[in-house]
Amino acid sequence: MPSTLPPAPGSAAASAAATPATPEIKLTMFLPIIVLMGWSKLGIDASEGTPAQMYLRICFYTVATFCACSVAYIRLTVSNLKSKADEETITVTTPKSMGTEAKVEELTVKEHDMKEVGKLVMGTLMPIVIISFLHFKWQYERPLVMQSVMMPFTLSDNKLFKIYILGQQAVGKLARPWTAPASPFAALLGGGAAAEPAPAALTSAEKKTKKKEEKKNKKKSSRPSGETGATEKSASAAKDTKKTK
């Protein structure tokens, strides 16, 4: 039967757990460059009033509508979770970052996923709003081209999309809790020190031991000082009597 105890401090298993994961380099990181280079090579004129501009707008807002509807469906699905499995608690470790302290908190699966949905909503809607402003204010067409390709790729790579739209099981890389992937470019360029890890979560055995110690300390602190002094005197008197005998 495999052991369920946590690895001892300083052991090889503990060192492996503390080692941060190697940043993963994906094709989608280079996709914007590839798309923009291809657009430049094609030499399509999408200036104001051209048919190409109209088709480009139709393409962008069709993709944006699909992504927004997918996010809305995911949010509705997560908010309606009611099974016992979704009420199980998981330990979420948030590393220290600029302006925030490291912390460990207990969340249900539903609470965890709702936090991730909030990030997904902002990450989906903000680019649509900003790019629409840039396009209609200054007639920029390249952001429309880039995001028409990037938005579906980014959404399909999201863990919520894989679980609630594609129906994949939350195991392996999709197992909760989820952490933000490390930036490979920051690692390659030496972009600052690594984030300080949050304090490790206590196991159930450690929690019980800590509670017992707290109870003992409370009993000692609640004992009257006079009683404590009398007890100490009687103990020292008993020792002196034994020595005399």
C-alpha positions in Angstrom: 0.0 0.0 0.0 1.6 3.3 -1.0 2.4 5.8 1.8 0.3 8.9 2.0 2.7 10.8 4.3 4.2 14.0 3.0 7.9 13.8 2.0 10.4 14.5 4.8 12.1 18.0 4.7 15.4 17.8 2.8 14.5 14.5 1.1 14.8 14.1 -2.7 11.0 14.0 -3.0 10.7 17.3 -1.1 13.4 18.9 -3.2 11.6 17.8 -6.4 8.3 19.2 -5.1 10.0 22.5 -4.3 11.7 22.8 -7.7 9.6 25.1 -9.9 8.3 23.6 -13.2 10.2 24.3 -16.3 8.5 27.0 -18.4 6.7 25.5 -21.3 7.2 27.0 -24.8 4.1 26.7 -27.0 3.5 27.5 -30.6 0.8 30.1 -29.7 3.5 32.3 -28.2 5.0 32.8 -31.7 1.6 32.9 -33.5 1.1 36.7 -33.4 4.5 37.2 -35.2 3.6 34.5 -37.8 0.2 36.0 -38.4 1.4 39.6 -38.8 4.3 38.5 -41.1 1.8 36.6 -43.3 -0.6 39.6 -43.4 2.3 41.8 -44.5 3.3 39.4 -47.2 -0.2 39.1 -48.6 -0.3 42.9 -48.9 -4.1 43.1 -48.4 -5.5 46.7 -48.5 -8.0 46.9 -45.5 -8.1 50.7 -45.4 -11.3 52.6 -44.7 -14.2 51.8 -47.0 -12.6 48.8 -48.7 -14.4 45.4 -48.9 -11.4 43.8 -47.1 -12.0 46.0 -44.1 -15.7 44.9 -44.0 -14.7 41.2 -44.2 -12.1 41.7 -41.5 -14.6 43.2 -39.1 -17.1 40.4 -39.8 -14.3 37.8 -39.1 -13.2 39.5 -35.9 -16.6 40.1 -34.4 -17.8 36.6 -35.3 -14.8 35.1 -33.4 -15.3 37.6 -30.5 -19.0 36.6 -30.3 -18.1 32.9 -30.2 -15.6 33.4 -27.4 -17.9 35.6 -25.4 -20.7 33.1 -25.6 -18.4 30.3 -24.6 -17.2 32.2 -21.6 -20.9 33.0 -20.6 -21.8 29.3 -20.9 -18.8 28.3 -18.7 -19.8 30.9 -16.1 -23.4 29.7 -16.1 -22.3 26.1 -15.7 -19.9 26.8 -12.9 -22.4 28.9 -11.0 -24.9 26.0 -11.2 -22.6 23.3 -9.7 -24.4 21.5 -6.9 -22.9 18.0 -6.6 -21.0 16.8 -3.5 -17.8 16.4 -5.5 -17.9 20.2 -6.3 -18.3 21.0 -2.6 -15.0 19.2 -1.7 -12.3 21.6 -0.4 -8.9 22.0 -2.0 -5.9 23.8 -0.7 -4.9 26.7 -2.9 -1.4 28.2 -2.5 -0.9 31.7 -3.7 2.8 32.7 -4.0 4.0 36.1 -3.0 3.9 38.7 -5.7 4.2 42.4 -6.1 1.8 44.0 -3.7 0.4 40.8 -2.3 1.5 38.4 0.5 1.8 34.7 0.1 -1.1 32.8 1.5 -2.8 29.3 1.7 -6.6 29.1 1.7 -9.2 26.3 1.6 -11.7 26.7 -1.3 -14.4 24.4 -2.7 -14.1 23.3 -6.3 -16.9 25.7 -7.2 -15.2 28.7 -5.5 -11.9 27.9 -7.1 -13.5 27.7 -10.6 -15.5 30.9 -10.1 -12.2 32.7 -9.4 -10.8 31.3 -12.6 -14.0 32.3 -14.5 -13.4 35.9 -13.3 -9.9 35.9 -14.8 -11.3 34.3 -18.0 -14.0 37.0 -18.4 -11.5 39.8 -18.0 -9.0 38.1 -20.3 -11.6 37.7 -23.0 -13.6 40.9 -22.9 -10.8 43.4 -22.3 -9.0 42.7 -25.6 -12.3 43.0 -27.5 -13.0 46.4 -26.0 -9.4 47.8 -26.4 -9.0 46.5 -30.0 -12.4 47.8 -31.0 -11.4 51.3 -29.7 -8.1 51.2 -31.5 -9.7 50.2 -34.7 -12.6 52.6 -34.9 -10.5 55.5 -33.4 -7.3 55.2 -35.6 -8.3 52.6 -38.2 -5.8 50.0 -37.0 -6.4 46.7 -38.8 -3.5 44.6 -37.6 -4.9 44.1 -34.1 -8.1 42.8 -35.7 -6.1 40.3 -37.8 -4.0 39.1 -34.9 -6.9 38.7 -32.4 -9.1 36.9 -34.9 -6.5 34.1 -34.8 -5.3 34.4 -31.2 -8.6 34.5 -29.3 -9.8 31.0 -30.4 -6.3 29.5 -29.6 -6.1 31.2 -26.2 -9.6 30.1 -25.2 -9.1 26.5 -26.4 -6.0 26.3 -24.2 -7.9 27.5 -21.1 -8.5 24.7 -18.5 -12.1 25.8 -17.9 -12.8 25.5 -21.6 -11.2 22.0 -21.7 -13.3 20.8 -18.7 -16.7 22.5 -19.3 -16.8 22.7 -23.1 -14.6 19.8 -24.3 -15.7 17.5 -21.4 -12.2 16.5 -20.3 -11.5 15.1 -16.8 -9.8 17.3 -14.2 -6.8 15.0 -13.8 -3.2 15.3 -14.7 -2.4 18.8 -16.0 -6.1 19.8 -15.5 -6.0 18.8 -11.8 -7.0 21.5 -9.4 -5.7 23.8 -8.0 -4.3 25.6 -11.1 -1.3 27.9 -11.0 -0.3 30.5 -13.6 2.3 29.1 -15.9 5.8 30.6 -15.6 6.9 32.9 -18.4 9.6 31.3 -20.5 10.8 34.7 -21.8 11.2 36.0 -18.2 13.2 32.8 -17.4 15.4 33.1 -20.5 16.1 36.8 -20.0 16.5 36.5 -16.2 13.5 38.7 -15.6 13.7 39.1 -11.8 13.8 36.6 -9.0 11.4 33.8 -8.8 8.2 34.4 -6.8 8.5 33.5 -3.1 6.5 30.4 -2.4 3.6 30.5 0.1 3.9 28.6 3.4 3.2 24.9 2.9 -0.3 23.7 4.0 -0.4 21.7 7.2 -1.4 18.0 6.9 -4.2 16.7 9.1 -1.8 15.1 11.5 0.1 18.3 11.9 -3.1 20.2 12.5 -4.1 17.8 15.3 -0.7 18.2 16.9 -0.9 22.0 16.7 -4.4 22.0 18.3 -3.1 19.8 21.2 -0.2 22.2 21.8 -2.5 25.2 21.8 -4.8 23.5 24.3 -1.8 22.8 26.6 -0.6 26.3 26.4 -4.1 27.7 27.2 -4.3 25.5 30.3 -0.9 26.7 31.5 -1.8 30.3 30.9 -5.2 30.0 32.6 -3.7 28.5 35.8 -3.4 31.2 38.6 0.0 32.5 39.3 -0.3 31.8 43.0 -1.2 28.2 42.4 1.7 27.8 40.1 4.1 29.2 42.7 2.7 26.9 45.4 3.1 23.9 43.2 6.7 24.8 42.4 7.5 25.3 46.1 5.9 21.9 47.1 7.9 20.2 44.3 11.2 21.7 45.5 10.4 20.8 49.1 9.7 17.2 48.1 13.1 17.1 46.3 14.9 18.5 49.4 13.2 15.9 51.6 14.4 13.0 49.3 18.0 14.4 49.4 17.9 14.5 53.2 16.7 10.9 53.5 
